[in-house]
Amino acid sequence: MSQPSPKPQQIPVVVLAGFLGSGKTTLLNHLLHRSGGSRIGALVNDFGSIEIDAMAVAGALGDSTVSLGNGCLCCAVDASELDQYLERLAEPSLGIDVIVIEASGLAEPQELVRMLLASEHPGIVYGGLVEVVDAVEFDDTRATHPEIDRHLALADLVVVNKLDRAADGERVLGLVRSLVDRAAVVPATYGRIDPEFLFDCRPSEERIGQLSFDDLHEHGEDDHDDHVGHLHAAYDSLSFVSREPLDPRRLMTFLDSRPEGLYRIKGYIDFGPYDVRNRYAVHAVGRFLRFYPEPWPAGGERLTQLVLIGSGIDAPALGKELEACRSEAPHADEHGMWGVLRYVRDPEEDAANPARTGTVTA
């Protein structure tokens, strides 16, 4: 009697979720550089039309990344379309050990989990939900979006990030632990967690049974009403690209006066003659702001590329304000960059001096 063919090895697919600016891309980059020989593939989903997060991880991943921008994956595709994206990463020649779906900061994790459970791709298996929490913004985020509690209850691993900046990190940790079901809760700074957590967070068979298609899908009259109950329904995004350098003084005036509803800014800035060697990655969450100078990629076009995300924002007006930040000066003045440099700090310095966090106050 012939023996049955062995079941093909399946690649676990982990959903990496968390609200805007919680640190998902930072965590993913940390995992990529500390994977210990394991090969990680990623599907990166940006909310804006400029794929900033995908740019941030592409160098580390090479051909092991799939990028999807300009919308939330949970609404942009269905299970069969998701299978098509995963097919590229499940190609045996790539030798991928685990696939990470980095969701946009406004995605609905339960929809992504539902799609993975409904997947018919024989080479993959649902590997769990990792939810990243911003310890500094957690209280305000919950107050604005109570559905965050539901996301946490669904998670298999919760990473409480930015504890170095939180004034009451232990309280936030305790609160998060009270909101999860069976998930492990891991404290972190700069997304630094043991990569083994990524492989160990796969839910048990019992847990998967609780996350059936019907349980995850909320039946109701709004099922097909453009996902009105999703986080992203209340948010707008603005994508800004400039081939002309930006004037640092004008940009800092814009950032200092940005409206409260403008919650997230990310991207890369060309300051032209003010610093010909570097572009500046910008990272703003709420009133927190940082610039990170880095060498220009070899052979790449020098552009300013920004994505702004907020609720109740006047995107056309913000776009005009950014247009006015373009530099008209052929030469840099000596002190032009001082305003920017106030918000340039080494991550290690921040960790050693958590009280010295650069914030922009209105």
C-alpha positions as CSV (number, residue, x, y, z in Angstrom):
1,M,0.0,0.0,0.0
2,S,1.4,3.4,-1.0
3,Q,2.0,6.0,1.7
4,P,0.1,9.2,1.6
5,S,2.1,12.2,0.3
6,P,3.4,14.4,3.0
7,K,1.5,17.6,3.6
8,P,3.4,20.5,2.0
9,Q,5.1,22.8,4.4
10,Q,3.1,26.0,5.0
11,I,4.5,29.4,5.6
12,P,2.9,31.2,8.5
13,V,1.5,34.6,7.7
14,V,1.6,37.1,10.6
15,V,-0.5,40.3,10.6
16,L,1.3,43.2,12.1
17,A,-1.2,45.9,13.0
18,G,-1.5,49.0,15.2
19,F,-2.7,52.5,15.0
20,L,-1.0,55.3,13.1
21,G,2.6,55.9,14.3
22,S,2.7,53.1,16.8
23,G,6.0,51.8,15.4
24,K,5.1,48.9,13.0
25,T,7.7,49.7,10.4
26,T,10.4,50.3,13.0
27,L,9.5,46.9,14.6
28,L,9.5,45.2,11.2
29,N,12.9,46.7,10.3
30,H,14.3,45.5,13.7
31,L,13.1,41.9,12.9
32,L,14.6,42.0,9.5
33,H,18.0,42.9,10.9
34,R,17.8,40.5,13.8
35,S,16.2,37.5,12.2
36,G,19.0,35.2,13.0
37,G,19.1,33.6,9.6
38,S,15.4,33.2,9.2
39,R,14.1,34.8,6.0
40,I,11.1,37.1,6.4
41,G,8.9,38.2,3.5
42,A,6.6,41.3,3.9
43,L,3.5,42.7,2.3
44,V,3.5,46.4,3.3
45,N,0.3,48.4,3.1
46,D,0.4,52.2,3.1
47,F,-2.7,54.4,3.5
48,G,-1.3,57.2,1.3
49,S,-0.5,57.0,-2.4
50,I,3.2,57.4,-1.7
51,E,4.4,54.1,-0.3
52,I,6.7,55.6,2.5
53,D,6.7,52.5,4.7
54,A,7.5,50.2,1.8
55,M,10.5,52.5,1.0
56,A,11.7,52.1,4.6
57,V,11.8,48.3,4.4
58,A,12.6,47.7,0.8
59,G,16.4,47.9,1.2
60,A,16.4,45.2,3.8
61,L,14.0,42.9,2.0
62,G,15.1,43.1,-1.6
63,D,12.9,40.9,-3.7
64,S,11.0,39.6,-0.6
65,T,8.6,42.5,-0.3
66,V,5.3,43.3,-1.9
67,S,3.9,46.8,-1.7
68,L,0.3,48.0,-1.7
69,G,-0.4,51.7,-1.3
70,N,-3.3,54.2,-1.5
71,G,-5.8,52.4,0.7
72,C,-6.4,49.9,3.5
73,L,-5.7,46.3,2.5
74,C,-8.8,45.2,4.4
75,C,-11.0,47.1,2.0
76,A,-8.8,47.2,-1.2
77,V,-8.8,43.4,-1.8
78,D,-10.7,40.3,-1.1
79,A,-9.3,36.9,0.0
80,S,-8.6,35.7,-3.5
81,E,-6.7,38.9,-4.4
82,L,-4.7,38.6,-1.2
83,D,-3.7,35.1,-2.2
84,Q,-2.3,36.6,-5.5
85,Y,-0.1,38.9,-3.5
86,L,1.0,36.2,-1.1
87,E,1.7,33.9,-4.1
88,R,4.8,36.0,-4.9
89,L,6.2,35.6,-1.4
90,A,5.4,31.9,-1.1
91,E,7.4,31.1,-4.1
92,P,9.7,28.2,-3.0
93,S,12.8,29.7,-4.7
94,L,12.7,32.6,-2.2
95,G,13.0,30.4,0.8
96,I,10.7,32.5,3.0
97,D,10.2,31.2,6.5
98,V,7.5,33.6,7.6
99,I,5.5,36.3,5.9
100,V,4.5,39.5,7.7
101,I,1.6,41.7,6.5
102,E,2.3,45.2,7.8
103,A,-1.2,46.7,7.8
104,S,-1.8,50.4,7.4
105,G,-2.4,52.3,10.7
106,L,-6.1,52.6,9.9
107,A,-6.7,49.0,8.8
108,E,-9.2,46.6,10.5
109,P,-7.2,43.7,11.8
110,Q,-10.2,41.4,12.0
111,E,-10.8,41.8,8.3
112,L,-7.2,40.8,7.5
113,V,-7.4,37.8,9.8
114,R,-10.8,36.8,8.2
115,M,-9.2,36.9,4.7
116,L,-6.3,34.8,5.8
117,L,-8.6,32.2,7.4
118,A,-10.6,32.2,4.1
119,S,-7.5,31.8,2.0
120,E,-7.4,28.8,-0.3
121,H,-3.6,29.1,-0.9
122,P,-2.1,25.7,0.0
123,G,1.3,27.2,0.8
124,I,0.3,29.5,3.7
125,V,-1.3,29.3,7.1
126,Y,-2.5,32.0,9.4
127,G,0.3,32.7,11.9
128,G,-1.3,35.1,14.3
129,L,-2.0,38.8,14.9
130,V,0.6,41.1,16.4
131,E,-0.8,44.4,17.6
132,V,1.6,47.3,18.3
133,V,0.6,49.9,20.9
134,D,2.0,53.4,21.3
135,A,2.4,53.7,25.1
136,V,2.5,57.5,24.9
137,E,-0.7,58.0,22.8
138,F,-2.6,55.0,24.1
139,D,-5.1,56.8,26.3
140,D,-6.0,59.4,23.7
141,T,-6.2,56.7,21.0
142,R,-8.7,54.7,23.0
143,A,-10.7,57.7,23.8
144,T,-11.0,58.6,20.1
145,H,-11.3,55.1,18.8
146,P,-12.8,52.7,21.4
147,E,-12.7,49.9,18.8
148,I,-9.0,49.6,19.7
149,D,-10.1,47.5,22.6
150,R,-11.6,45.0,20.1
151,H,-8.4,44.9,18.2
152,L,-6.4,44.0,21.3
153,A,-8.9,41.3,22.3
154,L,-8.2,39.7,18.9
155,A,-4.4,39.8,19.2
156,D,-2.1,36.9,19.8
157,L,0.9,39.1,20.8
158,V,0.8,42.8,21.9
159,V,3.9,44.9,21.7
160,V,3.7,48.0,24.0
161,N,6.1,50.3,22.2
162,K,7.7,53.7,23.1
163,L,7.9,52.9,26.8
164,D,11.0,55.1,27.0
165,R,8.9,58.1,26.3
166,A,5.8,57.2,28.4
167,A,5.6,58.9,31.8
168,D,3.5,56.1,33.3
169,G,4.6,53.0,31.2
170,E,3.8,50.5,34.0
171,R,0.2,51.8,34.2
172,V,-0.2,51.5,30.4
173,L,1.3,47.9,30.5
174,G,-1.2,46.9,33.2
175,L,-4.1,48.5,31.3
176,V,-3.2,46.7,28.1
177,R,-2.9,43.4,29.9
178,S,-6.4,43.8,31.3
179,L,-7.7,44.3,27.8
180,V,-6.2,41.2,26.1
181,D,-7.5,37.7,26.0
182,R,-4.7,35.2,25.9
183,A,-2.1,37.3,24.2
184,A,1.4,37.8,25.5
185,V,2.1,41.5,26.3
186,V,5.7,42.5,25.5
187,P,7.2,45.9,26.5
188,A,9.5,47.5,23.9
189,T,11.4,50.7,22.9
190,Y,12.1,51.4,19.2
191,G,10.2,48.2,18.3
192,R,13.0,46.0,19.7
193,I,11.6,42.6,20.5
194,D,13.1,39.1,20.2
195,P,12.4,37.8,16.7
196,E,11.4,34.5,18.2
197,F,8.1,36.2,19.3
198,L,7.2,36.4,15.6
199,F,7.5,32.7,15.2
200,D,5.9,31.8,18.5
201,C,2.8,33.9,18.3
202,R,0.8,31.5,16.1
203,P,-2.5,30.8,17.8
204,S,-3.3,27.4,19.0
205,E,-5.9,25.2,17.2
206,E,-8.4,26.2,20.0
207,R,-7.7,29.8,19.4
208,I,-8.1,29.6,15.7
209,G,-11.4,27.9,16.2
210,Q,-12.6,31.0,18.0
211,L,-11.6,33.1,15.1
212,S,-13.8,31.5,12.5
213,F,-15.0,33.4,9.4
214,D,-18.5,33.9,10.9
215,D,-17.1,35.1,14.3
216,L,-14.8,37.6,12.7
217,H,-17.4,39.0,10.3
218,E,-19.8,41.4,11.9
219,H,-23.1,40.8,10.1
220,G,-25.4,43.8,9.8
221,E,-27.0,46.3,7.6
222,D,-23.8,48.2,7.0
223,D,-21.9,45.2,5.7
224,H,-21.6,46.6,2.2
225,D,-21.8,50.2,3.0
226,D,-18.2,51.2,2.1
227,H,-16.8,49.9,5.5
228,V,-18.3,52.9,7.3
229,G,-17.4,51.4,10.7
230,H,-13.7,51.1,9.9
231,L,-11.1,53.5,11.4
232,H,-10.1,54.9,8.1
233,A,-13.6,56.1,7.3
234,A,-13.0,59.2,9.4
235,Y,-9.5,59.9,8.0
236,D,-8.1,61.7,4.9
237,S,-4.6,61.6,3.5
238,L,-2.6,64.1,1.5
239,S,0.4,63.0,-0.6
240,F,3.0,65.7,-1.5
241,V,5.9,65.4,-3.9
242,S,8.4,68.2,-4.8
243,R,11.4,68.1,-7.1
244,E,12.4,71.4,-5.7
245,P,14.1,71.5,-2.2
246,L,12.1,72.8,0.7
247,D,13.1,75.8,2.8
248,P,13.7,74.6,6.4
249,R,12.4,77.8,8.0
250,R,9.1,77.7,6.1
251,L,8.7,74.0,6.8
252,M,9.2,74.5,10.5
253,T,6.6,77.3,10.5
254,F,4.2,74.8,8.8
255,L,5.0,72.1,11.4
256,D,4.7,74.4,14.3
257,S,1.3,75.5,13.3
258,R,-0.1,72.2,12.1
259,P,-3.7,71.6,13.1
260,E,-4.7,69.2,15.9
261,G,-6.5,66.9,13.4
262,L,-3.2,66.3,11.5
263,Y,-2.2,63.2,13.5
264,R,0.5,61.6,11.3
265,I,3.3,62.9,9.0
266,K,5.9,60.6,7.4
267,G,8.3,60.8,4.5
268,Y,11.5,62.2,3.2
269,I,12.6,65.8,2.7
270,D,15.2,67.4,0.5
271,F,16.6,70.5,2.0
272,G,18.8,71.1,-1.1
273,P,21.7,73.5,-0.5
274,Y,21.1,73.4,3.3
275,D,22.4,69.8,3.4
276,V,23.5,68.4,0.0
277,R,24.7,65.1,1.5
278,N,21.5,63.9,3.3
279,R,17.8,63.6,2.9
280,Y,15.8,63.9,6.1
281,A,13.3,61.2,7.1
282,V,10.5,62.9,9.1
283,H,8.3,61.2,11.6
284,A,5.5,63.0,13.4
285,V,2.8,61.4,15.6
286,G,0.4,63.8,17.3
287,R,2.6,66.6,18.6
288,F,5.8,64.4,18.6
289,L,8.3,65.2,15.9
290,R,11.7,63.8,14.8
291,F,14.0,64.2,11.8
292,Y,16.5,61.5,10.9
293,P,19.3,62.5,8.4
294,E,20.4,59.7,6.1
295,P,22.5,59.6,3.0
296,W,20.7,59.8,-0.3
297,P,20.2,56.4,-2.0
298,A,22.7,55.9,-4.8
299,G,21.3,56.7,-8.2
300,G,17.9,57.8,-6.9
301,E,16.1,61.0,-7.8
302,R,16.2,63.7,-5.1
303,L,12.6,64.3,-4.1
304,T,10.6,65.4,-1.1
305,Q,7.9,62.8,-0.6
306,L,5.5,63.2,2.3
307,V,2.2,61.6,3.4
308,L,0.0,63.5,5.9
309,I,-2.9,61.7,7.6
310,G,-5.6,63.2,9.7
311,S,-9.2,63.6,10.7
312,G,-11.2,66.7,9.7
313,I,-8.2,68.2,7.9
314,D,-8.4,70.5,4.9
315,A,-6.1,68.6,2.6
316,P,-6.1,71.2,-0.3
317,A,-5.2,74.0,2.1
318,L,-2.4,71.9,3.7
319,G,-1.2,71.1,0.2
320,K,-1.0,74.8,-0.6
321,E,1.0,75.5,2.6
322,L,3.5,72.8,1.6
323,E,3.8,74.2,-1.9
324,A,4.7,77.5,-0.2
325,C,7.6,75.7,1.6
326,R,9.5,75.3,-1.6
327,S,12.9,77.0,-1.5
328,E,13.6,80.0,-3.8
329,A,17.0,80.7,-2.4
330,P,20.0,79.6,-4.6
331,H,22.2,79.5,-1.5
332,A,21.6,78.4,2.1
333,D,21.8,80.9,4.9
334,E,24.0,80.0,7.8
335,H,21.3,79.4,10.4
336,G,18.5,78.1,8.1
337,M,18.6,74.5,9.5
338,W,18.6,75.3,13.2
339,G,14.9,74.8,13.6
340,V,15.1,71.4,12.0
341,L,18.2,70.3,14.0
342,R,16.3,70.8,17.2
343,Y,14.4,67.7,16.3
344,V,17.4,65.6,15.2
345,R,18.5,63.1,17.9
346,D,20.1,59.8,18.0
347,P,17.7,57.0,19.2
348,E,20.3,55.9,21.8
349,E,20.3,59.4,23.2
350,D,16.5,59.4,23.5
351,A,16.7,56.0,25.3
352,A,19.2,57.4,27.7
353,N,17.3,60.6,28.3
354,P,13.6,59.8,28.0
355,A,12.6,63.2,29.4
356,R,14.3,65.0,26.5
357,T,11.8,64.3,23.8
358,G,11.4,66.9,21.0
359,T,7.8,67.9,20.6
360,V,6.2,70.6,18.7
361,T,3.8,72.7,20.8
362,A,1.0,74.7,19.2
